[in-house]
Amino acid sequence: MSELKEKNGKKVLYLLFGTQLIDGPEQKEVVYSGDSKQHRALQLLSKEYKYENFILLVLALFAIVLGALLVKNVLQIDESFPIIGEYQVQFAWVLISLGIVSLILVAWPFYRPSIAEIKHVKGYKRAELFINLLRVIVFILIMAAFFVLCDYVLQKLFISNVKEWINPTK
């Protein structure tokens, strides 16, 4: 959230969580609230890297495929391998679950804006919904009748000709 306050007779805009003050277009002042190491850690975690979603997608698909191969016993882990060797099926399902969660994390940035747009959608009232439903049903019935008629006409035209091609009378 941002907050507008007065400082030395100037209006100052406090941006997200009070981390920056902006006095004008050229002057920027950074204000740290609390420990600066925590701020840097949050900044590092919130920074987006160029190919991180692509790498996560590849790793997610790899984990899902590897888990599926372990579940189907196409691949097997040696029983002497610590922990995982004894619990191959459970490990496979953990891999599949992590892969699915990773796919959701990769897809989330694409769907997040659409969720905000869905909140702006206004639904129909009962009467409008009924009228539109009736229109759709009538349209479907008309189209079904049209295609049944076309099918009937084409069958009459071509079946008689096909019978003549198969058994020509001389």
Phi and psi in radians as a Rosetta constraint file:
Dihedral C 1 N 2 CA 2 C 2 CIRCULARHARMONIC -2.034 0.35
Dihedral N 2 CA 2 C 2 N 3 CIRCULARHARMONIC 2.690 0.35
Dihedral C 2 N 3 CA 3 C 3 CIRCULARHARMONIC -2.441 0.35
Dihedral N 3 CA 3 C 3 N 4 CIRCULARHARMONIC 2.358 0.35
Dihedral C 3 N 4 CA 4 C 4 CIRCULARHARMONIC -1.771 0.35
Dihedral N 4 CA 4 C 4 N 5 CIRCULARHARMONIC 2.140 0.35
Dihedral C 4 N 5 CA 5 C 5 CIRCULARHARMONIC -2.335 0.35
Dihedral N 5 CA 5 C 5 N 6 CIRCULARHARMONIC 2.920 0.35
Dihedral C 5 N 6 CA 6 C 6 CIRCULARHARMONIC -1.699 0.35
Dihedral N 6 CA 6 C 6 N 7 CIRCULARHARMONIC 2.361 0.35
Dihedral C 6 N 7 CA 7 C 7 CIRCULARHARMONIC -2.497 0.35
Dihedral N 7 CA 7 C 7 N 8 CIRCULARHARMONIC 2.047 0.35
Dihedral C 7 N 8 CA 8 C 8 CIRCULARHARMONIC 0.949 0.35
Dihedral N 8 CA 8 C 8 N 9 CIRCULARHARMONIC 0.685 0.35
Dihedral C 8 N 9 CA 9 C 9 CIRCULARHARMONIC 1.381 0.35
Dihedral N 9 CA 9 C 9 N 10 CIRCULARHARMONIC 0.000 0.35
Dihedral C 9 N 10 CA 10 C 10 CIRCULARHARMONIC -1.920 0.35
Dihedral N 10 CA 10 C 10 N 11 CIRCULARHARMONIC 2.645 0.35
Dihedral C 10 N 11 CA 11 C 11 CIRCULARHARMONIC -1.436 0.35
Dihedral N 11 CA 11 C 11 N 12 CIRCULARHARMONIC 2.286 0.35
Dihedral C 11 N 12 CA 12 C 12 CIRCULARHARMONIC -2.141 0.35
Dihedral N 12 CA 12 C 12 N 13 CIRCULARHARMONIC 2.349 0.35
Dihedral C 12 N 13 CA 13 C 13 CIRCULARHARMONIC -1.770 0.35
Dihedral N 13 CA 13 C 13 N 14 CIRCULARHARMONIC 2.035 0.35
Dihedral C 13 N 14 CA 14 C 14 CIRCULARHARMONIC -1.552 0.35
Dihedral N 14 CA 14 C 14 N 15 CIRCULARHARMONIC 2.040 0.35
Dihedral C 14 N 15 CA 15 C 15 CIRCULARHARMONIC -1.528 0.35
Dihedral N 15 CA 15 C 15 N 16 CIRCULARHARMONIC -3.035 0.35
Dihedral C 15 N 16 CA 16 C 16 CIRCULARHARMONIC -0.641 0.35
Dihedral N 16 CA 16 C 16 N 17 CIRCULARHARMONIC 2.086 0.35
Dihedral C 16 N 17 CA 17 C 17 CIRCULARHARMONIC 1.022 0.35
Dihedral N 17 CA 17 C 17 N 18 CIRCULARHARMONIC 0.383 0.35
Dihedral C 17 N 18 CA 18 C 18 CIRCULARHARMONIC 1.190 0.35
Dihedral N 18 CA 18 C 18 N 19 CIRCULARHARMONIC 0.511 0.35
Dihedral C 18 N 19 CA 19 C 19 CIRCULARHARMONIC -1.559 0.35
Dihedral N 19 CA 19 C 19 N 20 CIRCULARHARMONIC -0.398 0.35
Dihedral C 19 N 20 CA 20 C 20 CIRCULARHARMONIC -2.402 0.35
Dihedral N 20 CA 20 C 20 N 21 CIRCULARHARMONIC 2.566 0.35
Dihedral C 20 N 21 CA 21 C 21 CIRCULARHARMONIC -2.028 0.35
Dihedral N 21 CA 21 C 21 N 22 CIRCULARHARMONIC 2.346 0.35
Dihedral C 21 N 22 CA 22 C 22 CIRCULARHARMONIC -2.138 0.35
Dihedral N 22 CA 22 C 22 N 23 CIRCULARHARMONIC 1.984 0.35
Dihedral C 22 N 23 CA 23 C 23 CIRCULARHARMONIC -1.548 0.35
Dihedral N 23 CA 23 C 23 N 24 CIRCULARHARMONIC -0.508 0.35
Dihedral C 23 N 24 CA 24 C 24 CIRCULARHARMONIC -2.888 0.35
Dihedral N 24 CA 24 C 24 N 25 CIRCULARHARMONIC -3.043 0.35
Dihedral C 24 N 25 CA 25 C 25 CIRCULARHARMONIC -1.209 0.35
Dihedral N 25 CA 25 C 25 N 26 CIRCULARHARMONIC -0.440 0.35
Dihedral C 25 N 26 CA 26 C 26 CIRCULARHARMONIC -1.816 0.35
Dihedral N 26 CA 26 C 26 N 27 CIRCULARHARMONIC -0.433 0.35
Dihedral C 26 N 27 CA 27 C 27 CIRCULARHARMONIC -1.758 0.35
Dihedral N 27 CA 27 C 27 N 28 CIRCULARHARMONIC 2.177 0.35
Dihedral C 27 N 28 CA 28 C 28 CIRCULARHARMONIC -2.176 0.35
Dihedral N 28 CA 28 C 28 N 29 CIRCULARHARMONIC 2.384 0.35
Dihedral C 28 N 29 CA 29 C 29 CIRCULARHARMONIC -2.256 0.35
Dihedral N 29 CA 29 C 29 N 30 CIRCULARHARMONIC 2.259 0.35
Dihedral C 29 N 30 CA 30 C 30 CIRCULARHARMONIC -1.737 0.35
Dihedral N 30 CA 30 C 30 N 31 CIRCULARHARMONIC 2.260 0.35
Dihedral C 30 N 31 CA 31 C 31 CIRCULARHARMONIC -2.137 0.35
Dihedral N 31 CA 31 C 31 N 32 CIRCULARHARMONIC 2.147 0.35
Dihedral C 31 N 32 CA 32 C 32 CIRCULARHARMONIC -1.700 0.35
Dihedral N 32 CA 32 C 32 N 33 CIRCULARHARMONIC 2.214 0.35
Dihedral C 32 N 33 CA 33 C 33 CIRCULARHARMONIC -1.797 0.35
Dihedral N 33 CA 33 C 33 N 34 CIRCULARHARMONIC 1.811 0.35
Dihedral C 33 N 34 CA 34 C 34 CIRCULARHARMONIC 1.780 0.35
Dihedral N 34 CA 34 C 34 N 35 CIRCULARHARMONIC -2.672 0.35
Dihedral C 34 N 35 CA 35 C 35 CIRCULARHARMONIC -1.303 0.35
Dihedral N 35 CA 35 C 35 N 36 CIRCULARHARMONIC 2.283 0.35
Dihedral C 35 N 36 CA 36 C 36 CIRCULARHARMONIC -1.264 0.35
Dihedral N 36 CA 36 C 36 N 37 CIRCULARHARMONIC -0.473 0.35
Dihedral C 36 N 37 CA 37 C 37 CIRCULARHARMONIC -1.157 0.35
Dihedral N 37 CA 37 C 37 N 38 CIRCULARHARMONIC -0.667 0.35
Dihedral C 37 N 38 CA 38 C 38 CIRCULARHARMONIC -1.120 0.35
Dihedral N 38 CA 38 C 38 N 39 CIRCULARHARMONIC -0.700 0.35
Dihedral C 38 N 39 CA 39 C 39 CIRCULARHARMONIC -1.106 0.35
Dihedral N 39 CA 39 C 39 N 40 CIRCULARHARMONIC -0.740 0.35
Dihedral C 39 N 40 CA 40 C 40 CIRCULARHARMONIC -1.165 0.35
Dihedral N 40 CA 40 C 40 N 41 CIRCULARHARMONIC -0.649 0.35
Dihedral C 40 N 41 CA 41 C 41 CIRCULARHARMONIC -1.132 0.35
Dihedral N 41 CA 41 C 41 N 42 CIRCULARHARMONIC -0.765 0.35
Dihedral C 41 N 42 CA 42 C 42 CIRCULARHARMONIC -1.128 0.35
Dihedral N 42 CA 42 C 42 N 43 CIRCULARHARMONIC -0.647 0.35
Dihedral C 42 N 43 CA 43 C 43 CIRCULARHARMONIC -1.152 0.35
Dihedral N 43 CA 43 C 43 N 44 CIRCULARHARMONIC -0.704 0.35
Dihedral C 43 N 44 CA 44 C 44 CIRCULARHARMONIC -1.160 0.35
Dihedral N 44 CA 44 C 44 N 45 CIRCULARHARMONIC -0.724 0.35
Dihedral C 44 N 45 CA 45 C 45 CIRCULARHARMONIC -1.219 0.35
Dihedral N 45 CA 45 C 45 N 46 CIRCULARHARMONIC -0.537 0.35
Dihedral C 45 N 46 CA 46 C 46 CIRCULARHARMONIC -1.540 0.35
Dihedral N 46 CA 46 C 46 N 47 CIRCULARHARMONIC -0.141 0.35
Dihedral C 46 N 47 CA 47 C 47 CIRCULARHARMONIC -1.283 0.35
Dihedral N 47 CA 47 C 47 N 48 CIRCULARHARMONIC 2.374 0.35
Dihedral C 47 N 48 CA 48 C 48 CIRCULARHARMONIC -1.734 0.35
Dihedral N 48 CA 48 C 48 N 49 CIRCULARHARMONIC 2.302 0.35
Dihedral C 48 N 49 CA 49 C 49 CIRCULARHARMONIC -1.691 0.35
Dihedral N 49 CA 49 C 49 N 50 CIRCULARHARMONIC 2.797 0.35
Dihedral C 49 N 50 CA 50 C 50 CIRCULARHARMONIC -1.088 0.35
Dihedral N 50 CA 50 C 50 N 51 CIRCULARHARMONIC -0.797 0.35
Dihedral C 50 N 51 CA 51 C 51 CIRCULARHARMONIC -1.984 0.35
Dihedral N 51 CA 51 C 51 N 52 CIRCULARHARMONIC 0.294 0.35
Dihedral C 51 N 52 CA 52 C 52 CIRCULARHARMONIC -1.146 0.35
Dihedral N 52 CA 52 C 52 N 53 CIRCULARHARMONIC -0.660 0.35
Dihedral C 52 N 53 CA 53 C 53 CIRCULARHARMONIC -1.202 0.35
Dihedral N 53 CA 53 C 53 N 54 CIRCULARHARMONIC -0.635 0.35
Dihedral C 53 N 54 CA 54 C 54 CIRCULARHARMONIC -1.148 0.35
Dihedral N 54 CA 54 C 54 N 55 CIRCULARHARMONIC -0.768 0.35
Dihedral C 54 N 55 CA 55 C 55 CIRCULARHARMONIC -1.120 0.35
Dihedral N 55 CA 55 C 55 N 56 CIRCULARHARMONIC -0.738 0.35
Dihedral C 55 N 56 CA 56 C 56 CIRCULARHARMONIC -1.110 0.35
Dihedral N 56 CA 56 C 56 N 57 CIRCULARHARMONIC -0.652 0.35
Dihedral C 56 N 57 CA 57 C 57 CIRCULARHARMONIC -1.091 0.35
Dihedral N 57 CA 57 C 57 N 58 CIRCULARHARMONIC -0.804 0.35
Dihedral C 57 N 58 CA 58 C 58 CIRCULARHARMONIC -1.109 0.35
Dihedral N 58 CA 58 C 58 N 59 CIRCULARHARMONIC -0.768 0.35
Dihedral C 58 N 59 CA 59 C 59 CIRCULARHARMONIC -1.144 0.35
Dihedral N 59 CA 59 C 59 N 60 CIRCULARHARMONIC -0.652 0.35
Dihedral C 59 N 60 CA 60 C 60 CIRCULARHARMONIC -1.129 0.35
Dihedral N 60 CA 60 C 60 N 61 CIRCULARHARMONIC -0.805 0.35
Dihedral C 60 N 61 CA 61 C 61 CIRCULARHARMONIC -1.111 0.35
Dihedral N 61 CA 61 C 61 N 62 CIRCULARHARMONIC -0.692 0.35
Dihedral C 61 N 62 CA 62 C 62 CIRCULARHARMONIC -1.089 0.35
Dihedral N 62 CA 62 C 62 N 63 CIRCULARHARMONIC -0.766 0.35
Dihedral C 62 N 63 CA 63 C 63 CIRCULARHARMONIC -1.127 0.35
Dihedral N 63 CA 63 C 63 N 64 CIRCULARHARMONIC -0.720 0.35
Dihedral C 63 N 64 CA 64 C 64 CIRCULARHARMONIC -1.149 0.35
Dihedral N 64 CA 64 C 64 N 65 CIRCULARHARMONIC -0.780 0.35
Dihedral C 64 N 65 CA 65 C 65 CIRCULARHARMONIC -1.148 0.35
Dihedral N 65 CA 65 C 65 N 66 CIRCULARHARMONIC -0.756 0.35
Dihedral C 65 N 66 CA 66 C 66 CIRCULARHARMONIC -1.102 0.35
Dihedral N 66 CA 66 C 66 N 67 CIRCULARHARMONIC -0.746 0.35
Dihedral C 66 N 67 CA 67 C 67 CIRCULARHARMONIC -1.101 0.35
Dihedral N 67 CA 67 C 67 N 68 CIRCULARHARMONIC -0.724 0.35
Dihedral C 67 N 68 CA 68 C 68 CIRCULARHARMONIC -1.140 0.35
Dihedral N 68 CA 68 C 68 N 69 CIRCULARHARMONIC -0.684 0.35
Dihedral C 68 N 69 CA 69 C 69 CIRCULARHARMONIC -1.143 0.35
Dihedral N 69 CA 69 C 69 N 70 CIRCULARHARMONIC -0.618 0.35
Dihedral C 69 N 70 CA 70 C 70 CIRCULARHARMONIC -1.241 0.35
Dihedral N 70 CA 70 C 70 N 71 CIRCULARHARMONIC -0.653 0.35
Dihedral C 70 N 71 CA 71 C 71 CIRCULARHARMONIC -1.149 0.35
Dihedral N 71 CA 71 C 71 N 72 CIRCULARHARMONIC -0.707 0.35
Dihedral C 71 N 72 CA 72 C 72 CIRCULARHARMONIC -1.434 0.35
Dihedral N 72 CA 72 C 72 N 73 CIRCULARHARMONIC 0.040 0.35
Dihedral C 72 N 73 CA 73 C 73 CIRCULARHARMONIC 1.073 0.35
Dihedral N 73 CA 73 C 73 N 74 CIRCULARHARMONIC 0.469 0.35
Dihedral C 73 N 74 CA 74 C 74 CIRCULARHARMONIC -1.304 0.35
Dihedral N 74 CA 74 C 74 N 75 CIRCULARHARMONIC -0.695 0.35
Dihedral C 74 N 75 CA 75 C 75 CIRCULARHARMONIC -1.916 0.35
Dihedral N 75 CA 75 C 75 N 76 CIRCULARHARMONIC 2.548 0.35
Dihedral C 75 N 76 CA 76 C 76 CIRCULARHARMONIC -2.348 0.35
Dihedral N 76 CA 76 C 76 N 77 CIRCULARHARMONIC 2.516 0.35
Dihedral C 76 N 77 CA 77 C 77 CIRCULARHARMONIC -1.739 0.35
Dihedral N 77 CA 77 C 77 N 78 CIRCULARHARMONIC 2.415 0.35
Dihedral C 77 N 78 CA 78 C 78 CIRCULARHARMONIC -1.046 0.35
Dihedral N 78 CA 78 C 78 N 79 CIRCULARHARMONIC 2.397 0.35
Dihedral C 78 N 79 CA 79 C 79 CIRCULARHARMONIC -1.086 0.35
Dihedral N 79 CA 79 C 79 N 80 CIRCULARHARMONIC -0.437 0.35
Dihedral C 79 N 80 CA 80 C 80 CIRCULARHARMONIC -1.393 0.35
Dihedral N 80 CA 80 C 80 N 81 CIRCULARHARMONIC -0.160 0.35
Dihedral C 80 N 81 CA 81 C 81 CIRCULARHARMONIC -1.167 0.35
Dihedral N 81 CA 81 C 81 N 82 CIRCULARHARMONIC 2.290 0.35
Dihedral C 81 N 82 CA 82 C 82 CIRCULARHARMONIC -1.050 0.35
Dihedral N 82 CA 82 C 82 N 83 CIRCULARHARMONIC 2.375 0.35
Dihedral C 82 N 83 CA 83 C 83 CIRCULARHARMONIC 1.068 0.35
Dihedral N 83 CA 83 C 83 N 84 CIRCULARHARMONIC -0.998 0.35
Dihedral C 83 N 84 CA 84 C 84 CIRCULARHARMONIC -1.198 0.35
Dihedral N 84 CA 84 C 84 N 85 CIRCULARHARMONIC -0.596 0.35
Dihedral C 84 N 85 CA 85 C 85 CIRCULARHARMONIC -1.067 0.35
Dihedral N 85 CA 85 C 85 N 86 CIRCULARHARMONIC -0.629 0.35
Dihedral C 85 N 86 CA 86 C 86 CIRCULARHARMONIC -1.390 0.35
Dihedral N 86 CA 86 C 86 N 87 CIRCULARHARMONIC -0.471 0.35
Dihedral C 86 N 87 CA 87 C 87 CIRCULARHARMONIC -2.123 0.35
Dihedral N 87 CA 87 C 87 N 88 CIRCULARHARMONIC 1.028 0.35
Dihedral C 87 N 88 CA 88 C 88 CIRCULARHARMONIC -1.141 0.35
Dihedral N 88 CA 88 C 88 N 89 CIRCULARHARMONIC -0.771 0.35
Dihedral C 88 N 89 CA 89 C 89 CIRCULARHARMONIC -1.181 0.35
Dihedral N 89 CA 89 C 89 N 90 CIRCULARHARMONIC -0.729 0.35
Dihedral C 89 N 90 CA 90 C 90 CIRCULARHARMONIC -1.123 0.35
Dihedral N 90 CA 90 C 90 N 91 CIRCULARHARMONIC -0.705 0.35
Dihedral C 90 N 91 CA 91 C 91 CIRCULARHARMONIC -1.106 0.35
Dihedral N 91 CA 91 C 91 N 92 CIRCULARHARMONIC -0.684 0.35
Dihedral C 91 N 92 CA 92 C 92 CIRCULARHARMONIC -1.101 0.35
Dihedral N 92 CA 92 C 92 N 93 CIRCULARHARMONIC -0.750 0.35
Dihedral C 92 N 93 CA 93 C 93 CIRCULARHARMONIC -1.218 0.35
Dihedral N 93 CA 93 C 93 N 94 CIRCULARHARMONIC -0.550 0.35
Dihedral C 93 N 94 CA 94 C 94 CIRCULARHARMONIC -1.140 0.35
Dihedral N 94 CA 94 C 94 N 95 CIRCULARHARMONIC -0.733 0.35
Dihedral C 94 N 95 CA 95 C 95 CIRCULARHARMONIC -1.074 0.35
Dihedral N 95 CA 95 C 95 N 96 CIRCULARHARMONIC -0.779 0.35
Dihedral C 95 N 96 CA 96 C 96 CIRCULARHARMONIC -1.109 0.35
Dihedral N 96 CA 96 C 96 N 97 CIRCULARHARMONIC -0.755 0.35
Dihedral C 96 N 97 CA 97 C 97 CIRCULARHARMONIC -1.100 0.35
Dihedral N 97 CA 97 C 97 N 98 CIRCULARHARMONIC -0.781 0.35
Dihedral C 97 N 98 CA 98 C 98 CIRCULARHARMONIC -1.109 0.35
Dihedral N 98 CA 98 C 98 N 99 CIRCULARHARMONIC -0.645 0.35
Dihedral C 98 N 99 CA 99 C 99 CIRCULARHARMONIC -1.128 0.35
Dihedral N 99 CA 99 C 99 N 100 CIRCULARHARMONIC -0.718 0.35
Dihedral C 99 N 100 CA 100 C 100 CIRCULARHARMONIC -1.161 0.35
Dihedral N 100 CA 100 C 100 N 101 CIRCULARHARMONIC -0.740 0.35
Dihedral C 100 N 101 CA 101 C 101 CIRCULARHARMONIC -1.084 0.35
Dihedral N 101 CA 101 C 101 N 102 CIRCULARHARMONIC -0.695 0.35
Dihedral C 101 N 102 CA 102 C 102 CIRCULARHARMONIC -1.140 0.35
Dihedral N 102 CA 102 C 102 N 103 CIRCULARHARMONIC -0.682 0.35
Dihedral C 102 N 103 CA 103 C 103 CIRCULARHARMONIC -1.103 0.35
Dihedral N 103 CA 103 C 103 N 104 CIRCULARHARMONIC -0.678 0.35
Dihedral C 103 N 104 CA 104 C 104 CIRCULARHARMONIC -1.122 0.35
Dihedral N 104 CA 104 C 104 N 105 CIRCULARHARMONIC -0.724 0.35
Dihedral C 104 N 105 CA 105 C 105 CIRCULARHARMONIC -1.119 0.35
Dihedral N 105 CA 105 C 105 N 106 CIRCULARHARMONIC -0.610 0.35
Dihedral C 105 N 106 CA 106 C 106 CIRCULARHARMONIC -1.231 0.35
Dihedral N 106 CA 106 C 106 N 107 CIRCULARHARMONIC -0.692 0.35
Dihedral C 106 N 107 CA 107 C 107 CIRCULARHARMONIC -1.407 0.35
Dihedral N 107 CA 107 C 107 N 108 CIRCULARHARMONIC -0.372 0.35
Dihedral C 107 N 108 CA 108 C 108 CIRCULARHARMONIC -0.985 0.35
Dihedral N 108 CA 108 C 108 N 109 CIRCULARHARMONIC -0.765 0.35
Dihedral C 108 N 109 CA 109 C 109 CIRCULARHARMONIC -1.074 0.35
Dihedral N 109 CA 109 C 109 N 110 CIRCULARHARMONIC -0.436 0.35
Dihedral C 109 N 110 CA 110 C 110 CIRCULARHARMONIC -1.370 0.35
Dihedral N 110 CA 110 C 110 N 111 CIRCULARHARMONIC -0.542 0.35
Dihedral C 110 N 111 CA 111 C 111 CIRCULARHARMONIC -1.652 0.35
Dihedral N 111 CA 111 C 111 N 112 CIRCULARHARMONIC -0.297 0.35
Dihedral C 111 N 112 CA 112 C 112 CIRCULARHARMONIC -1.008 0.35
Dihedral N 112 CA 112 C 112 N 113 CIRCULARHARMONIC -0.790 0.35
Dihedral C 112 N 113 CA 113 C 113 CIRCULARHARMONIC -1.115 0.35
Dihedral N 113 CA 113 C 113 N 114 CIRCULARHARMONIC -0.558 0.35
Dihedral C 113 N 114 CA 114 C 114 CIRCULARHARMONIC -1.232 0.35
Dihedral N 114 CA 114 C 114 N 115 CIRCULARHARMONIC -0.497 0.35
Dihedral C 114 N 115 CA 115 C 115 CIRCULARHARMONIC -1.159 0.35
Dihedral N 115 CA 115 C 115 N 116 CIRCULARHARMONIC -0.703 0.35
Dihedral C 115 N 116 CA 116 C 116 CIRCULARHARMONIC -1.119 0.35
Dihedral N 116 CA 116 C 116 N 117 CIRCULARHARMONIC -0.625 0.35
Dihedral C 116 N 117 CA 117 C 117 CIRCULARHARMONIC -1.242 0.35
Dihedral N 117 CA 117 C 117 N 118 CIRCULARHARMONIC -0.588 0.35
Dihedral C 117 N 118 CA 118 C 118 CIRCULARHARMONIC -1.112 0.35
Dihedral N 118 CA 118 C 118 N 119 CIRCULARHARMONIC -0.561 0.35
Dihedral C 118 N 119 CA 119 C 119 CIRCULARHARMONIC -1.136 0.35
Dihedral N 119 CA 119 C 119 N 120 CIRCULARHARMONIC -0.393 0.35
Dihedral C 119 N 120 CA 120 C 120 CIRCULARHARMONIC -1.520 0.35
Dihedral N 120 CA 120 C 120 N 121 CIRCULARHARMONIC -0.135 0.35
Dihedral C 120 N 121 CA 121 C 121 CIRCULARHARMONIC -1.293 0.35
Dihedral N 121 CA 121 C 121 N 122 CIRCULARHARMONIC 2.313 0.35
Dihedral C 121 N 122 CA 122 C 122 CIRCULARHARMONIC -1.847 0.35
Dihedral N 122 CA 122 C 122 N 123 CIRCULARHARMONIC 2.304 0.35
Dihedral C 122 N 123 CA 123 C 123 CIRCULARHARMONIC -1.426 0.35
Dihedral N 123 CA 123 C 123 N 124 CIRCULARHARMONIC 2.869 0.35
Dihedral C 123 N 124 CA 124 C 124 CIRCULARHARMONIC -1.358 0.35
Dihedral N 124 CA 124 C 124 N 125 CIRCULARHARMONIC 2.723 0.35
Dihedral C 124 N 125 CA 125 C 125 CIRCULARHARMONIC -1.402 0.35
Dihedral N 125 CA 125 C 125 N 126 CIRCULARHARMONIC 2.932 0.35
Dihedral C 125 N 126 CA 126 C 126 CIRCULARHARMONIC -1.030 0.35
Dihedral N 126 CA 126 C 126 N 127 CIRCULARHARMONIC -0.755 0.35
Dihedral C 126 N 127 CA 127 C 127 CIRCULARHARMONIC -1.158 0.35
Dihedral N 127 CA 127 C 127 N 128 CIRCULARHARMONIC -0.764 0.35
Dihedral C 127 N 128 CA 128 C 128 CIRCULARHARMONIC -1.115 0.35
Dihedral N 128 CA 128 C 128 N 129 CIRCULARHARMONIC -0.710 0.35
Dihedral C 128 N 129 CA 129 C 129 CIRCULARHARMONIC -1.091 0.35
Dihedral N 129 CA 129 C 129 N 130 CIRCULARHARMONIC -0.751 0.35
Dihedral C 129 N 130 CA 130 C 130 CIRCULARHARMONIC -1.132 0.35
Dihedral N 130 CA 130 C 130 N 131 CIRCULARHARMONIC -0.734 0.35
Dihedral C 130 N 131 CA 131 C 131 CIRCULARHARMONIC -1.120 0.35
Dihedral N 131 CA 131 C 131 N 132 CIRCULARHARMONIC -0.777 0.35
Dihedral C 131 N 132 CA 132 C 132 CIRCULARHARMONIC -1.158 0.35
Dihedral N 132 CA 132 C 132 N 133 CIRCULARHARMONIC -0.662 0.35
Dihedral C 132 N 133 CA 133 C 133 CIRCULARHARMONIC -1.107 0.35
Dihedral N 133 CA 133 C 133 N 134 CIRCULARHARMONIC -0.728 0.35
Dihedral C 133 N 134 CA 134 C 134 CIRCULARHARMONIC -1.115 0.35
Dihedral N 134 CA 134 C 134 N 135 CIRCULARHARMONIC -0.716 0.35
Dihedral C 134 N 135 CA 135 C 135 CIRCULARHARMONIC -1.061 0.35
Dihedral N 135 CA 135 C 135 N 136 CIRCULARHARMONIC -0.755 0.35
Dihedral C 135 N 136 CA 136 C 136 CIRCULARHARMONIC -1.129 0.35
Dihedral N 136 CA 136 C 136 N 137 CIRCULARHARMONIC -0.765 0.35
Dihedral C 136 N 137 CA 137 C 137 CIRCULARHARMONIC -1.121 0.35
Dihedral N 137 CA 137 C 137 N 138 CIRCULARHARMONIC -0.749 0.35
Dihedral C 137 N 138 CA 138 C 138 CIRCULARHARMONIC -1.098 0.35
Dihedral N 138 CA 138 C 138 N 139 CIRCULARHARMONIC -0.749 0.35
Dihedral C 138 N 139 CA 139 C 139 CIRCULARHARMONIC -1.073 0.35
Dihedral N 139 CA 139 C 139 N 140 CIRCULARHARMONIC -0.743 0.35
Dihedral C 139 N 140 CA 140 C 140 CIRCULARHARMONIC -1.120 0.35
Dihedral N 140 CA 140 C 140 N 141 CIRCULARHARMONIC -0.733 0.35
Dihedral C 140 N 141 CA 141 C 141 CIRCULARHARMONIC -1.125 0.35
Dihedral N 141 CA 141 C 141 N 142 CIRCULARHARMONIC -0.721 0.35
Dihedral C 141 N 142 CA 142 C 142 CIRCULARHARMONIC -1.105 0.35
Dihedral N 142 CA 142 C 142 N 143 CIRCULARHARMONIC -0.786 0.35
Dihedral C 142 N 143 CA 143 C 143 CIRCULARHARMONIC -1.148 0.35
Dihedral N 143 CA 143 C 143 N 144 CIRCULARHARMONIC -0.685 0.35
Dihedral C 143 N 144 CA 144 C 144 CIRCULARHARMONIC -1.094 0.35
Dihedral N 144 CA 144 C 144 N 145 CIRCULARHARMONIC -0.760 0.35
Dihedral C 144 N 145 CA 145 C 145 CIRCULARHARMONIC -1.100 0.35
Dihedral N 145 CA 145 C 145 N 146 CIRCULARHARMONIC -0.717 0.35
Dihedral C 145 N 146 CA 146 C 146 CIRCULARHARMONIC -1.057 0.35
Dihedral N 146 CA 146 C 146 N 147 CIRCULARHARMONIC -0.811 0.35
Dihedral C 146 N 147 CA 147 C 147 CIRCULARHARMONIC -1.249 0.35
Dihedral N 147 CA 147 C 147 N 148 CIRCULARHARMONIC -0.572 0.35
Dihedral C 147 N 148 CA 148 C 148 CIRCULARHARMONIC -1.128 0.35
Dihedral N 148 CA 148 C 148 N 149 CIRCULARHARMONIC -0.755 0.35
Dihedral C 148 N 149 CA 149 C 149 CIRCULARHARMONIC -1.085 0.35
Dihedral N 149 CA 149 C 149 N 150 CIRCULARHARMONIC -0.792 0.35
Dihedral C 149 N 150 CA 150 C 150 CIRCULARHARMONIC -1.059 0.35
Dihedral N 150 CA 150 C 150 N 151 CIRCULARHARMONIC -0.740 0.35
Dihedral C 150 N 151 CA 151 C 151 CIRCULARHARMONIC -1.106 0.35
Dihedral N 151 CA 151 C 151 N 152 CIRCULARHARMONIC -0.738 0.35
Dihedral C 151 N 152 CA 152 C 152 CIRCULARHARMONIC -1.093 0.35
Dihedral N 152 CA 152 C 152 N 153 CIRCULARHARMONIC -0.799 0.35
Dihedral C 152 N 153 CA 153 C 153 CIRCULARHARMONIC -1.139 0.35
Dihedral N 153 CA 153 C 153 N 154 CIRCULARHARMONIC -0.782 0.35
Dihedral C 153 N 154 CA 154 C 154 CIRCULARHARMONIC -1.153 0.35
Dihedral N 154 CA 154 C 154 N 155 CIRCULARHARMONIC -0.617 0.35
Dihedral C 154 N 155 CA 155 C 155 CIRCULARHARMONIC -1.118 0.35
Dihedral N 155 CA 155 C 155 N 156 CIRCULARHARMONIC -0.775 0.35
Dihedral C 155 N 156 CA 156 C 156 CIRCULARHARMONIC -1.110 0.35
Dihedral N 156 CA 156 C 156 N 157 CIRCULARHARMONIC -0.659 0.35
Dihedral C 156 N 157 CA 157 C 157 CIRCULARHARMONIC -1.246 0.35
Dihedral N 157 CA 157 C 157 N 158 CIRCULARHARMONIC -0.834 0.35
Dihedral C 157 N 158 CA 158 C 158 CIRCULARHARMONIC -1.534 0.35
Dihedral N 158 CA 158 C 158 N 159 CIRCULARHARMONIC -0.527 0.35
Dihedral C 158 N 159 CA 159 C 159 CIRCULARHARMONIC -1.187 0.35
Dihedral N 159 CA 159 C 159 N 160 CIRCULARHARMONIC -0.697 0.35
Dihedral C 159 N 160 CA 160 C 160 CIRCULARHARMONIC -1.142 0.35
Dihedral N 160 CA 160 C 160 N 161 CIRCULARHARMONIC -0.669 0.35
Dihedral C 160 N 161 CA 161 C 161 CIRCULARHARMONIC -1.228 0.35
Dihedral N 161 CA 161 C 161 N 162 CIRCULARHARMONIC -0.635 0.35
Dihedral C 161 N 162 CA 162 C 162 CIRCULARHARMONIC -1.174 0.35
Dihedral N 162 CA 162 C 162 N 163 CIRCULARHARMONIC -0.696 0.35
Dihedral C 162 N 163 CA 163 C 163 CIRCULARHARMONIC -1.087 0.35
Dihedral N 163 CA 163 C 163 N 164 CIRCULARHARMONIC -0.658 0.35
Dihedral C 163 N 164 CA 164 C 164 CIRCULARHARMONIC -1.222 0.35
Dihedral N 164 CA 164 C 164 N 165 CIRCULARHARMONIC -0.590 0.35
Dihedral C 164 N 165 CA 165 C 165 CIRCULARHARMONIC -1.232 0.35
Dihedral N 165 CA 165 C 165 N 166 CIRCULARHARMONIC -0.608 0.35
Dihedral C 165 N 166 CA 166 C 166 CIRCULARHARMONIC -1.310 0.35
Dihedral N 166 CA 166 C 166 N 167 CIRCULARHARMONIC -0.829 0.35
Dihedral C 166 N 167 CA 167 C 167 CIRCULARHARMONIC -2.069 0.35
Dihedral N 167 CA 167 C 167 N 168 CIRCULARHARMONIC 1.384 0.35
Dihedral C 167 N 168 CA 168 C 168 CIRCULARHARMONIC -1.226 0.35
Dihedral N 168 CA 168 C 168 N 169 CIRCULARHARMONIC 2.403 0.35
Dihedral C 168 N 169 CA 169 C 169 CIRCULARHARMONIC -1.686 0.35
Dihedral N 169 CA 169 C 169 N 170 CIRCULARHARMONIC 2.271 0.35
